[in-house]
Amino acid sequence: MKILATDLDRTLLPNGSWKNDSEAISMFNELTEKNGVLVIYVTGRNLALTENAIKEFGVRYPNILCADVGTSIRKYEDGVWKFDDGWIDHVKRESPRWDAMAIRDAVAGINGMREQESEHLNQFKQSYYVDHEKKDQVLIKVDELVKGKFDEVIVYSFDSQDGKGLLDFLPASATKQTALEYVAKEFGAAKEDIVFCGDSGNDIFPLTAGFCGVLVKNADDQLVANVKKAMNQNPELKVYFAKGGVKGLKGYYTSGVIEGAYHYGIFD
Ligand SMILES: [Mg+2]
C-alpha cells in the first residue's frame, strides 16, 4: 500500500510568501488518485479549518485526517468523517498523568503567553500564543512548572507568516508522530513505507521517527538544521530535501510534496 502523509500549511497548501506552481494542486489530486495512494493530512488545524482549506485551495479530501497536531484522528469515508474513539482511549492509557486543566493552572501566571481560542483547544491540546521576543524566558518558566509532570510534550513553533509564537502542550502519546504511527499500525504498514512531508516546527517529530521524510523547498531554516543534526546522529534516517526541477515544478509547497512522492516511488 502506498501511503502519503503531509502537513497542510505551507507544505501541501501554498499559503506562504514563496512562489507556487499554479498547476501543482490539481496534479497532486490526480496523481494520488491515479496511483491509488492512501492520503493522510497531519495538521495543526482543527476539522473546521481543515475543511476551509480544502474549499479554499481545492486540495482533495484525505482518507485520514490527523488534526489538532495529532490529538484527533478521523477517517473520511463515503463523504462522512468518522471520529476514531480508539485513539482517545489509546492516548489516555499511554499518558495517564496527562491533565490539561492542571497544566492550565500551572502556567496561568507566566508573562508573555496567552491561551488560544477555545476552538484550538481540546482535551489533549492546551495551546498558547507566545510573544516571540519573550520566547526564551517563557520556555524556561514553562519547563520549570510543567516539564516531566504530566506525561506531556511541550512544542514551540514560530509562524513566520504572521509572526506568532505558538506553544502546544500535548500528551506525549498524542503528537503528529504518534498519531501517524497509530495509523500505520492500523493499516499494517511499516514506517519506512510511509512518506511524510513537512515544512516547520512540530514536523520535526515525524520527520525524524523513521518514516520516509520530505522537506519542501520552503522549509524553515531551523527545521532544516534540526533534521540535518538528527541525520548526523542517526545515519539510518531517510529524509529528502525538495529542490525543484521535477516535472517542471519549483519545489515549494505542493510541488515539494509531489517531488518527494516521486523520489520514494509513491508516484510512478
Ligand atoms: Mg506547516
Residues whose N, C-alpha, C, O or C-beta is under 5 A from the ligand:
A	BS01	MG	D7 L8 D9 R10 T11 D199 S200
